[in-house]
Amino acid sequence: MSFVDVLSGILQGLGVTLTVTALGMLYAVPFAFAAGITQHVSRGLAYGAITAVIEFWRSTSVIILLYGFYYTLPTAGLRLSAITVGSMVLGLHIGAYGSQAVRGALQAVDKGQSEAGRAIGLRDWQILLLIELPQALLAMVPTFINQFIQLVKGTALVSLVTLSDMTFRAKEISQLYYDPPKIYFALLVAYFILCYPATIAGRWIERRVGAGRRIVHDV
Amino acid sequence: MPFSRRRISALLAVAVCGATLTGLDRVAPARAETSEWAGKKLVVGIHNRTPWGFRDKQNNIAGIHPDIVRAVFAPLGITEFEFVVSDFGAMIPGLLAGRFDIIASGVAITPARCEQVLFSEPDVAVGDSLLVLKGNPLKLHSYEDIAKNPQARLAGGRGSENTKNALAAGIPESQVSMFPNNEAAVSAILAGRADAATLSVPSAIGVIEEQRVEGVERALPFKGLIKPNGQPARLYTGIVFPKSSAKLRDAYNAEFAKLRAAGKLTPIMQKYLFTTDDDAGTITTAQICAGNG
């Protein structure tokens, strides 16, 4: 089997990898923003609750959660599809990390900014939405790109819940042809093809953000 | 009404906690057992190991157990199968969780597994085989040889019964490395990380004859685990059903007995390089489950 054949065999799993990544982002981004903002603005019980949720997703092993959600929950009467389990567990895991980028970026915004907002009579939610978030967004973009790449590579774990992603296809081909060096090198190339554009996009955005920052400071 | 910080945070906390619980498809209804299976689709778990149950080079599902299942269920009117490929370790958990209706992938009947699931009557019985580097440099011809040579390292399959046989034959655990699948165990030999790998005989034949892996050979002759009664240990495989599917299992057994009596099992076995010696014969699942296999 030639290298090109192996690569095209692996790319048959591209659809699943992309689907899990895309759905994973749908869990990760809203979760990251909601959790990060909540942590930033809350005190007391609400703060404790949201921190517990974040820490649960951040400090547990993805592979065990995948297993638990897919194989254990049905015995408790809760039956999620493989694609739901894969994207939800990976998405919320990455989202929990993302929430710290959101919180960190919000906290890094100069306190004078929100004080200025209050001075001109803005409400708390207006300060958050109109002053803090727009500035924080720029700062969190690079981290988000990193986490997107992490998510793409994390999808390699979904074969545990019967999804035929790229890694799974590589294992299948390996089973038939017993040529792991070539097959796993092809898999490496496949992930690189997928992730490198995101890296380039990340650099481009970072440059843009950097340019934007300078203008802000000039003003 | 002003939105206080506290108010925003409380709302968001509720939203986030709720979000982690969304995505529920449906609550599984209890699987109804009907007396008639005609036209039903069976979801079949396989773990992609030749020659038991795997996706072949043309992307079709092949293997001795998928072929047996197709032949046995056809007279019952079941002709539609959805094969789900997953890891070996996920087979029985998947069956218990209702992810598959049956497993048709070379699962050996063992007393421990009998407590969790139902097995069909055994179809084939296979012994262990040892793959070694070409020329068998350490001259390994039995599990004893490995146990006697502290330098010899054995590669085994995680959770496989072959590996358990090797340990039962006296090989210390420190000499055994566990690998997730046969490819990894064979690669370990080629990479010099192991000196031998224990596989079932048909799997070992497959590596040499079908996959044509160069640089390894079967250690012949080979003496595996000898049971207290003096017989070589063999693994009996069968189709796996959940405990709730006793009726389907019984129907399967009846049709399987007819298939075997009609001589239709042999061609399926031969297609996957099994010999007539590998037919499980008259031993019953009840005997094996009771530990008398």
Interface residues (C-beta under 8 A of the other chain):
Chain A: Y27 P30 F31 A34 A35 I37 T38 V41 S42 R43 A46 Y47 A49 I50 V53 W57 Y67 Y70 Y71 T72 L73 P74 T75 G77 L78 R79 L80 S81 T84 S87 M88 L92 R123 D124 W125 L128 S159 L160 V161 T162 S164 F168 K171 E172 S174 Q175 L176 Y177 Y178 P180
Chain B: P2 F3 S4 R5 R6 I8 S9 A10 L12 A13 A15 V16 C17 A19 T20 G23 L24 D25 R26 V27 A28 N48 R49 T50 F54 R55 D56 K57 V84 V85 S86 D87 A90 P93 G94 L96 A97 G98 R99 N181 N182 E183 A184 V186 S187 V207 Q211 V213
